[in-house]
Every structure is written in C-alpha cells, then in structure tokens.
Amino acid sequence: MKLAPRDAARYFAKPDGSRAGILMYGPDTMRIALKRQELIAALIGPAGEEEMRLSRIPAGDLRKDPARLGDALKEVSFFPGPRVAFVEDANDNAAPAILAALEDWAPGDAQIVVTAGQLKATSKIRKAFEGHPNAYAIGLYNDPPTREEIEADLARSGLREVSPDAMTDLSNLARELEPGDFRQTLEKLSLYKLGDAAPVSSDDVIACAPVSTEAALDDVLNIAAEGRAPELGPVLRKLQAQGVNPVTLCIGATRHFRALYTAASDPGGASAGIARMRPPIFGPRRDRMLRQAQGWGAAKLEEALTILTDTDLKLRSAGQSAPAMAVVERALLRLSMLARR
C-alpha cells in the first residue's frame, strides 16, 4: 500500500508493529536516513539495537546470500520485543531476495524496513510494497517539512513550549536548511534551552541558527537602505580589505533592493510580500527588511534599482576608467541619500 505523505509524520512517530514492512525511497539520502532512524527507534525502542533486535543488511550482500533476509526475519533474539530487519540502499538487483522475504513474512517475524534511492514506478521492489496488503511504500522528496513534522522534531528534542514567532522562524529555517542541518539546529537549540523553562523565543532561534555567509555584506546594504550615509565609508573599506569584489557587492545590493521592491509592491502589503520570499527571511532580519520596504515604497525602490542597474553596466563596461569600488560606493551613497528623502 502507498503511505500518503500527509500521514507519514504520524506513522513514523507511532508505526504499526503488525505490518510486514515498509519501503522508503527518494533522491534525498539524508531525509530518508533521518526518517528511517525515527521509524526503527519507534518500532524497537532505544535499546533495540543493543538487545540485538535489529539486523542490518546491505542490499549488495543479498546478491551473494539471497537467504540472509529471510533468515533475519525468523531469528529469535535473546531479549523479548519487536524486531526489525533493515535493508539499506536497495535496488532491483536485490529484488528477488526482498520479494521472497516479503512473500514469506508471517506474524511474529521481524518487520522489514527497506531504504532505496529514486525508484521508477516500474521498479519491482516498489511495485511489490505498493501492492502488498500488509506493507507500506512511501516516496520521500525535497518538500519542506510540514508544521506537524516540525512540532514532532521539537518534541523529540524536548522543546514543547515554543512562541508563535519562534515557530514561524523555525518553519522558515526548515525550508532553507538541509534536513540534517535543521536537525542539528534543533539539537543545538535544545542544549541552549537546557534548564530554561521559558518558551522558545525568536531570539533563541536566531542565536542557534547557522550564520549566513552573506552576513558581512548585510551590514553595508542595511546602511544604504536605512540612509546612514556617514557610516558607509568605513564599512566599505573593511569589506575591500577582506577582498570583497565590487561586482559581488553590486549584485548583492541589487538582490536586496529587488527583494524590498517585491515586498513593497505586493498586493497584500509589504508584510505579505516578505512572508512569500524564497529563500525565506526570518527573525530580526525579516522585521528590518519589512521596515525598509515600508519606508521606501515601490516608487523609490524602482529608482534605486535603476541606479544599481546603471552601476552594474558601468562596472562591466570596457571603457570604465574610475576604480570599481569607487563606482559602487558612489551608487550606495546615492541610495542612502535617496532613502532620506
């Protein structure tokens, strides 16, 4: 049977131990690994592997020893409790052994857990699990996690009290980060809040979120967008000393002001426009960009984008004689003066 994605979070958290097994497949190996770990832990408990109730079988070994999976289903552990036979990185080369074990499965046997990469609809393994009346198949893709999945991850990390703003930030962060990086962020957040009974706040999320590689550029862009012209020179000298390319700075400024224009011209208002940004913007940076978009307005932001487009053309012009950083600095000064009008 096919397991619908909307039901997956609940099933992984509380799986049915009477099922013959489950197949998880898809292009994101990290996402599959995390879900497989969650599922097996829910099936056999935290001590299951120590009590030898988990059999790990690389799919490649089944070609040399097709009976190995069937034997693992029937093995009896020294310790009581449910058992799992886990087949990793399966493909259709291992299909005969997997299909035979699935056909031979009986109540009381270990549950079969199979992980695989991308499988076509014609895959023998996929068709076998999808057509089996007592087994599941689910495709795991690069879709953003649902709120339910995020709440389940928070609960596993011991974080049950989360403010609405912090949940919004975590939802945006989950869309931006890889699954493994997001899980590490939650673990870091749980350690950060250890012994602190107060609900998780937006500031807590910001303190634990990975630092953006573009953070250094954000300072100069915010200075220009907020009209703080006297502060531009020292920050630009610092960026230049760090080796920041003038063209890169111009591209970053164009991206920033284009985002502000998108927000300011949104039919639902700047707040709705910021919320629809991809990649998502969260925390204090979201609030800051919202204030900038509202302060500038769509008309002035169009003028700002014209200045930046002209600057980009000058930087790329073969006849340009002025130093490139001076050209960018002049453009940013014009923007900062425009912001104050």
N, C-alpha and C positions, 0 to 999 in steps of 0.2 A: 504494500500500500504506500501511496505517497503521503508524506507528512507535510502539511501546509506550513509555509514559513510563519504564519501568524500563530500557529500552535507550537512552534518549535521551542520557544523560550520556556513555556510551561512544561513541555515534555522533558527537556534536558534537565530541568531542576527537579522533576519528580517523574522519572521514567517508569514504565510498566515492566516489572521484572518477569512477567509471564510471556513476554514476546520472544520469538525465536531470535530476533536480531534487528540490526539497523545498519544501513549503508549511508555514509556521509561523503559527498563528493562535491567538487568545485575547484575553481582556479586558485583560491587563496589558501595556501597551506597553513598559514598561521591561524586564520579564522577556524579552519577545520580542527587543528590541533587543540585550540582552546576549548571548542565545543566538545571534542572527544574526551578531553580531560574532565570536563564538568560532568559529562554523562557517565563515565566509568566511575567517578567518585560517588555519584548519586546511586549507582547500581550496587557497588560492593562496599562502600564506606571508606573512610580514610585509612583503615588498617587492612584493607582488602589485599593490596599487593604484598605487604609484609606477611600476611597469612597464606600466601601462595594461592589466592583465589583469582589471580589474573595471569593469563597465558598470553605472552606477546609473540606474534608470529610474523616476521617479514614476508610479504607476499611472494618475493622471489624464492623463498625456501619451499613454497608449495609445489613448484615445478619439479623439484628433486624429490620431495616427500609429500605426495598428494594426500596421504592418510593422516598427516600431522594435525590438521584442523579437526578432523573427525575424532581423533584420539583426545584432543584437548576438550572437546565437548563432553566426553564421557568421564574424564578424570575426576577423582574424588579428592578434595583437599583434606589435610589433617584437621582443618578448622571448619566449623559449620558456617553456612552462609551462602549467599548467591555468588556465582562465578561468572567470569567473562573471558571469552576467547577473542583477542583483539588481533585483527589482520591489518597491517599497515601498508600504505602505498599500493593498493591492489590495482590490477588492470585485467584485461581479458585473458592474458596468459595464465592467470591464476583462477580463471572462471570455473574450469572443471572441478577443482578441489572445493571451491567455495559453494558451488551449486550442489555438489554431492552432500556436503555437510549440512546445508540448509534443508535439503530434502530429507536427510536422516535425523534432523533435530527432533527431540521428544521432550515433553515436560520434565523438568528436573535437570536437564542438560545446562551447560554454560550458555549464556547469551552471546551471540555472535555480534561483534562490533567491527565493521569494515570501513576503512577510510580510503579514498581514492582521489585522484586529480579530476580534471574535467572529463566527463564521460558522455558520449553521444547517446541519443535516445535509443539507438540500436545496440548499445552495449549489452552483452549477455548478463553481466552482473547486475546492472541497473534494471533490466527487464525482469530478472528473477526476483529482486527485492520489491519492485513496484507491483508485481503480480502476485506476490505471496500474501495469503490471507492473514498471516500472523507475524509479519515483518514490515519494517518501515524503510523508506528511501527518502532522503532529503538532499536537495542541492543547496549549497551554501555559497552565496555570491557576495560581491563587494558592496552590498547595500548598507546604508547607515543603520546602526542598531536602533531598535525601537526604544521608546521610553521604558517599556516593561523590561527589556533586556538590560538597560542601564540600571534600573532600580534593583534588578536581581544581582547584578555585579556589585552594586553598592552594598547590598545586604550581605553578600559573601565577604566583603571587605570590612564588615562591622560598622558600616555607615548607614544608619537608618533615619537619622534626622537631618534633612537637607532643606535649606531655604529655597523658595521658588527661583530666586535669581541664580543661586548656585546650580540648581538643576538645569536651568536654561544654558548656563555656561558649560556644564558637563555634556549636555546634548550637542552643543555646537562643537565642543572639543572632540567628542566621539566621532563626528563626521569628518573632522580634519585629520585625526591621527590614525595610524595603523592599529589593528586590534590589539596586538601585543604591547604597543606603546601606550595605548589607552589603559590596558590592564595594569601596567607598571605605574601609571599616573595615579590610579585608584589605590594601589598598594602604598604608594608614597603618601597619598592623602590620608589613608587610614593610620599610618605611623605619625603623620603630622598632627592628627587629632587625638592621638592616644592619650587617655586621661582627661580629655576635654569634653564635657557633656553638652556644650553649646552646639546648636545645629551648624552644619557645614555652611559657610558663607561664601559669597563670591570672592572675597579676598583670600580665603583659604584655597580656593581652586586656582586662582592666579599664582599664589605662592608655590604651588606644586606642579603647575603646568610647564611643559618643556619651553625653554626660552627660544623665541624666534631668531633665526639667523639675520633677519632684517631689522632687528631692534635698533641697531645703531643708526640706520637710515631714518627710522621713525622720528627721531628727535628733530632732525633738521626739517622734515616735512611738516611736523606739527608746529614748529616755529614759524614757518612760512604761512601755513594755513590759519594761524592764530594772530598774525600781524605783529609778531615780535621781532621786527627788523633789526634792532641793535644786537640781538643775540646770534644772528646768522653767521657773521664773520668768524668768530672763534670756533664754532662748531664745524664749519666748512673746512677750516684749516686742520682741525683734528681729523676729519674724515680723509682729507687729502693726504695727511701724514700716514694714515692707515692703508693707503693705496686704493681708495675708492675711486673708480673710474667715473669721469664726468658724464659719460653717456649712460652708465648704470644709474647714476643719481637722477638724471633727467627722465629715464624710463620709470624709476620708482616714483618720482613726483607726478608723472602723467598718470600712473596707475592709481595713486592716492586721490588725485583730484577727479579722475574719472569715476572712482567709487563714490566720492562725495556728490558728484553730479547725478549719478544713478539714484542715489538716495533722495536727493533734493527734488528730483523730477518724478518720483514715484507717485502715481495717482492716490495711493493710500497714505501719503505723507512720508517724511524722512524716516520716521521710526519703522514703518513697514518696509521701506526700501533697505534700511540697514539689516533688518531681520532676514531679508531674502538674499543677502550677499553670499557668494560662494568663491573661495572658502569662507566659512562663517567667521564673524567677528564677535568677540565676547568680552565680558568683564569691563574694566575701566576704559579699554581701547574703544569698545563699542560706544560707551557713553560719550567719550571725547569726540569721536567721529560724528556722532549724532549732533552734538552741539556745533561742530564745524559746518556740517551740511545745512543746518537750520540758519546759522549765522550768515553764510554766504548766499544761499538761494541759487536757483538754477541759472538765472541770467548772468550773474557774476561768474559762476563756475564755467559757463560757456566761454567767457572772455579769458579766464585762467587757462583753459585747455587750448585756446588759440595761441596764447603766449608760449605754452610749453611745446606745441607743435612747431611753431616758428623756431624755437630754440633747438629742437631736435634736428630740424632741417639745416640750421647753421652749423651744428656740430658735425654733421655728415657731409657738409659742403667741402669740395676740394679747394675752394678759394678762401676758406676761412683763415684769417690771419691772427685774430685775437686768441689768447690762451683759452683752452676749452673750459677750464674750471671758472675762469672769469666770466665767460658767457653764461654758464649755469648760475653763478652767483648773482649776476645781474637779473636773470629771469626770476630767481627766488625773491630777490628784493622787490621786484615789481609786483609779485604776488602778495608779499607781506604788506605792501603799501595799499594794494587793491583790497585786501581783507579789512583794512581800517576805514574804508570809505563807506 
